[in-house]
Amino acid sequence: MRLDLGREVPEALEERKGAVEEAVRWTEQHPEAWEWMVEQAVSARGRASMRWIMEGMRRRFRVRVKNGHAPIFTRLIRLDHPDVPFCLARSQYDRLFEILGAGR
C-alpha cells in the first residue's frame, strides 16, 4: 500500500480518512485474511466483487469486518494490482485516495 496517511486532507474528508486508517489497521491486524482477500481478487475470473470476497473471508477466517470497508479495500488492492477487474463504482473515497497519493 502506498498511502500517505500523514497527509492533510480537507476538513470535509477527515471522517473518511479516519475510516481509511481503520481499514488499514484491520489489514495489519488480520494479515492472513487480508492476503487471502488480495489473492482472491488477483485470481478472480471476470469481474472481482469485494463484497463477495469479504463474505468468503468471513466464512473462512471467522473474523469480523465492516461492510463499509469494501470500497476502501477495493482501492487498497488496486494500488498494488491496478489490473484487477473490480466491479468498481464511484465512491466517496476516490477523492481521498487521490489526495493521499494513491490515484485511482
Buried (B, 14 or more C-beta within 10 A) or exposed (E): EEBEEEEEBEEEBEEBBEBBEEBBEBBEEBEEBBEBBBEBBEEBEEEBBBEBBBEEBEEEBEEEBEEEBBBBBBBBBBBEEEEBEBEBEEBEBBBBBEBBEBEB
